[in-house]
């Protein structure tokens, strides 16, 4: 559905270190920079990128916005969360755990990145 997601970041290097840590847990390669100083995480299913806002103003998080990353197990969700906290992220919402949504069971963890963006890791649990 999406070609890419780009987030504004006030400190690209601090954000890169954070995202290298959490995305590395999920098996993604470290971010790479382009000639404009933007950081890109490339995958077969799309691109995740970090940039300073092009209007020169401070990056701010979107109220009500969450970006979710797929994890293949609850253990990876927990490792993602721990890596994020260790890399400067802040826990938000409830602790990592099982939630129900639309008749499905999900194992989720939420963080705020160094720029305040709300992100989560999601494992879709099998329905019995």
PyMOL commands that set and color helices and strands:
alter all, ss='L'
color gray80, all
select helices_A, chain A and resi 12-25+74-86
alter helices_A, ss='H'
color red, helices_A
select strands_A, chain A and resi 4-8+32-33+39-43+46-51+67-70+90-91+97-101+104-112+118-124
alter strands_A, ss='S'
color yellow, strands_A
deselect
rebuild
show_as cartoon
